[in-house]
């Protein structure tokens, strides 16, 4: 906690008024869903080979968006870069996960309830950051200071509109725009499997840098069973949930998920000076909890 006090006067990243910021439309925003021809064109796009996203030249923070996230994750037209479809996808994601993410957000918030300053890395629509903020505690019972970090201006706009009490900043985990030791807690929910391994390692070093002594991190990711086990095995072990999540994992486009599951994440954490306290599977997720060791 002393480290937190020492960083009070250090410069913080500039923040935009994301909720009020007008972002340029991308091609999905021009789709007229009352026009059958346009809907058919969209359907064809969804089931064709994935394409790089198209970003407007006047998009705020364009230079902060790395090439590896300029992809159509999850069959999402133009990826995380549109005004309309990204808004719908935030809700659709939770629906597709059958309520499991709400429980995981509660678990994340409980794990970090003693933390005063928390960074939600890869915050997307802001739901995890909000859960952390709502969990009562913090240093000397002061209100929590919660920041959300994401490369997509469109997701940040949706998040800031929905949760004005949270602070949102554009950025990536391998270059976190905060001073050393500023946070005492970091969450990363369904982020790592969307990042190439070399950037995961760089991100863990950044987590270590921006965390105060004994700072906590909690990482929640899809469990490997969904891809590694066959359909019969999944049904036998997890029932119809096993069948559903196995099918979902195999059909949804995730360019780096196989590389993620090959990574020995506890070893990666240890090599970046984190002490792993708990690793467990809560199907369809796997949870890693660690503390800054040095």
C-alpha positions in Angstrom: 0.0 0.0 0.0 3.0 2.3 0.6 3.9 1.9 -3.1 0.4 3.1 -4.0 0.9 6.3 -2.0 4.2 7.0 -3.7 2.5 7.1 -7.1 -0.3 9.5 -6.3 1.4 12.5 -8.1 2.8 10.7 -11.1 1.4 11.4 -14.5 -1.5 9.3 -15.7 -2.4 8.6 -19.3 -4.6 11.2 -21.0 -8.3 10.1 -21.1 -10.9 10.9 -23.8 -14.5 11.5 -23.2 -15.3 8.2 -24.9 -19.0 8.4 -24.3 -19.3 11.7 -26.2 -16.7 11.0 -28.8 -18.1 10.6 -32.3 -16.5 7.7 -34.0 -16.4 7.2 -37.8 -18.7 4.5 -39.2 -17.1 1.4 -40.7 -18.7 -0.8 -43.4 -20.9 -2.9 -41.1 -22.6 0.4 -39.9 -23.9 0.9 -43.4 -25.8 -2.4 -43.5 -29.6 -2.0 -43.9 -31.0 -5.0 -42.1 -34.4 -4.4 -43.8 -32.7 -5.0 -47.2 -32.6 -8.8 -48.0 -29.7 -8.3 -50.4 -27.5 -6.6 -47.8 -28.4 -9.2 -45.2 -27.5 -11.9 -47.6 -24.2 -10.2 -48.4 -23.5 -10.0 -44.7 -24.3 -13.7 -44.2 -21.9 -14.6 -47.0 -19.2 -12.6 -45.4 -19.8 -14.4 -42.1 -19.2 -17.8 -43.6 -16.3 -16.8 -45.9 -12.6 -16.6 -45.2 -11.8 -14.2 -42.4 -10.5 -10.8 -43.7 -8.4 -8.0 -42.1 -10.5 -5.3 -40.7 -10.8 -1.9 -42.4 -10.1 1.0 -40.1 -10.9 4.7 -41.0 -7.9 6.9 -41.4 -9.5 9.4 -39.0 -10.2 6.9 -36.2 -8.9 8.2 -32.9 -5.9 6.3 -31.6 -5.4 4.4 -34.9 -1.7 4.2 -34.2 -2.3 2.4 -31.0 -4.1 -0.6 -32.6 -1.5 -3.4 -33.4 -1.8 -5.6 -36.4 -2.7 -8.7 -34.5 -6.0 -7.3 -33.3 -7.0 -6.0 -36.7 -8.8 -9.2 -37.4 -12.3 -10.5 -37.4 -12.3 -12.4 -34.1 -15.5 -14.6 -33.5 -16.8 -14.0 -37.0 -17.6 -10.5 -36.0 -17.9 -8.3 -39.2 -14.9 -5.9 -39.1 -13.9 -7.3 -35.8 -14.2 -5.0 -32.8 -14.5 -1.9 -35.0 -18.0 -0.7 -35.8 -20.5 1.5 -34.0 -23.5 -0.8 -34.2 -22.5 -4.4 -34.4 -20.0 -4.2 -31.5 -22.8 -2.9 -29.3 -24.9 -5.9 -30.0 -22.0 -8.3 -29.7 -21.3 -7.2 -26.1 -24.7 -8.6 -25.1 -24.5 -11.5 -27.5 -21.2 -12.7 -26.0 -22.8 -13.0 -22.5 -25.8 -14.8 -24.0 -23.6 -17.2 -25.8 -21.7 -18.1 -22.6 -25.0 -19.1 -20.9 -24.5 -16.9 -17.8 -21.1 -18.3 -16.9 -19.4 -15.0 -17.4 -21.5 -13.2 -14.9 -20.4 -15.7 -12.3 -16.7 -15.4 -13.3 -17.0 -11.6 -13.0 -18.2 -12.0 -9.5 -15.2 -14.3 -8.8 -12.8 -11.8 -10.2 -14.4 -9.0 -8.1 -14.1 -11.1 -5.0 -10.5 -11.9 -5.6 -9.6 -8.3 -6.0 -12.0 -6.9 -3.4 -9.1 -5.7 -1.1 -7.5 -3.8 -3.9 -7.9 -0.1 -4.2 -6.6 0.6 -7.8 -7.5 -2.1 -10.3 -6.8 -2.3 -14.1 -9.1 -4.4 -16.2 -7.0 -5.4 -19.2 -8.8 -6.0 -22.4 -12.0 -4.5 -20.8 -14.1 -4.7 -24.0 -17.6 -3.5 -23.0 -16.7 -2.8 -19.4 -18.8 -5.4 -17.6 -15.9 -6.9 -15.6 -14.6 -3.5 -14.6 -18.1 -2.6 -13.4 -18.2 -5.8 -11.3 -14.9 -4.9 -9.7 -16.0 -1.4 -9.0 -19.2 -2.5 -7.4 -17.5 -4.9 -5.0 -17.2 -2.9 -1.7 -13.8 -2.6 -0.2 -10.5 -0.9 -1.0 -7.8 0.9 1.0 -9.3 2.3 4.2 -12.7 1.6 2.7 -12.2 4.3 0.0 -14.1 3.9 -3.3 -12.2 1.8 -5.8 -10.4 3.4 -8.7 -11.0 1.1 -11.6 -9.5 1.6 -15.1 -10.4 -0.3 -18.3 -7.8 -0.8 -21.0 -8.7 -1.8 -24.6 -7.3 -1.1 -28.1 -10.7 -0.6 -29.7 -12.2 2.9 -29.6 -15.6 1.5 -30.4 -15.6 -0.9 -27.4 -14.3 1.9 -25.2 -17.2 4.2 -26.3 -19.8 1.5 -25.4 -18.1 0.8 -22.1 -17.8 4.5 -21.1 -21.5 5.1 -22.1 -22.7 2.2 -20.0 -20.4 2.7 -17.0 -19.4 6.4 -16.5 -18.0 5.7 -13.0 -15.1 3.7 -14.6 -12.1 5.3 -16.3 -11.3 4.0 -19.7 -8.1 4.4 -21.7 -7.0 3.1 -25.1 -4.0 0.8 -25.0 -2.5 -2.7 -25.2 -1.0 -5.0 -22.5 2.5 -5.0 -23.9 2.7 -1.2 -23.5 0.5 -0.2 -20.5 0.4 3.6 -20.3 0.6 3.8 -16.5 3.5 4.6 -14.1 5.3 1.9 -12.2 3.5 0.4 -9.2 0.3 2.3 -9.8 -2.1 -0.6 -9.4 -2.6 -3.3 -6.7 -4.8 -5.5 -8.8 -5.2 -6.5 -12.4 -7.8 -8.6 -14.1 -7.7 -10.1 -17.6 -10.9 -11.9 -18.7 -10.9 -13.8 -22.0 -8.0 -11.7 -23.2 -4.9 -13.9 -23.3 -6.1 -16.4 -25.9 -6.6 -13.4 -28.3 -3.0 -12.3 -28.0 0.1 -13.9 -29.7 2.4 -15.6 -27.1 5.3 -13.2 -27.5 3.0 -10.3 -26.6 1.5 -12.3 -23.7 5.1 -12.5 -22.2 5.6 -8.8 -22.8 2.2 -8.1 -21.2 3.1 -10.1 -18.1 6.3 -8.0 -17.7 4.1 -4.9 -18.0 1.7 -6.3 -15.4 4.6 -6.7 -13.1 5.9 -3.2 -13.7 2.6 -1.4 -13.1 1.7 -3.5 -10.0 2.7 -2.5 -6.5 4.4 -5.0 -4.2 2.2 -8.0 -3.5 -0.2 -6.8 -6.2 -2.7 -9.5 -7.4 -3.6 -10.6 -10.8 -6.5 -12.9 -11.9 -6.7 -14.3 -15.4 -9.8 -16.1 -16.7 -9.6 -17.9 -20.0 -11.5 -20.6 -21.9 -10.7 -24.0 -20.5 -8.6 -26.3 -22.8 -11.0 -29.2 -22.5 -13.3 -27.6 -25.1 -10.7 -28.1 -27.8 -8.7 -31.1 -26.5 -11.5 -33.4 -25.7 -13.8 -35.1 -28.2 -17.6 -34.6 -28.2 -18.4 -37.9 -26.4 -15.8 -37.1 -23.7 -17.2 -33.6 -23.2 -20.8 -34.9 -22.9 -19.7 -37.6 -20.5 -17.8 -35.2 -18.2 -19.9 -32.0 -18.5 -23.3 -33.0 -20.0 -25.0 -30.9 -22.6 -22.8 -27.9 -21.5 -19.8 -29.9 -22.7 -21.4 -30.5 -26.1 -22.4 -26.9 -26.5 -19.1 -25.3 -25.4 -17.1 -27.8 -27.3 -19.0 -26.9 -30.5 -18.7 -23.2 -29.8 -14.9 -23.4 -29.3 -14.4 -25.4 -32.5 -16.6 -23.1 -34.7 -15.8 -19.6 -33.4 -12.8 -18.0 -35.1 -9.9 -17.5 -32.6 -6.6 -17.1 -34.5 -4.3 -17.5 -31.4 -6.3 -19.9 -29.2 -4.3 -23.0 -30.1 -1.0 -21.2 -29.4 -2.5 -20.1 -26.0 -3.4 -23.6 -25.0 0.1 -24.8 -25.8 1.5 -22.1 -23.4 2.4 -23.2 -19.9 0.9 -20.1 -18.3 1.9 -20.8 -14.7 5.5 -21.1 -15.9 5.2 -17.9 -17.9 3.9 -16.2 -14.7 6.8 -17.5 -12.6 9.4 -16.4 -15.2 7.9 -12.9 -14.9 8.3 -12.9 -11.1 4.7 -13.8 -10.2 3.9 -16.3 -7.5 1.0 -18.5 -8.6 -1.4 -19.1 -5.7 -4.3 -20.9 -7.5 -5.1 -22.5 -10.8 -8.4 -24.3 -11.4 -10.9 -25.2 -14.1 -14.5 -24.0 -13.7 -15.8 -25.2 -17.0 -16.0 -23.7 -19.5 -13.3 -21.4 -18.0 -9.8 -21.8 -16.4 -8.7 -19.4 -13.7 -5.2 -18.3 -12.8 -4.5 -16.2 -9.6 -1.1 -14.9 -8.8 0.8 -12.2 -6.8 3.7 -10.0 -7.7 6.7 -11.7 -6.1 9.5 -9.2 -6.6 
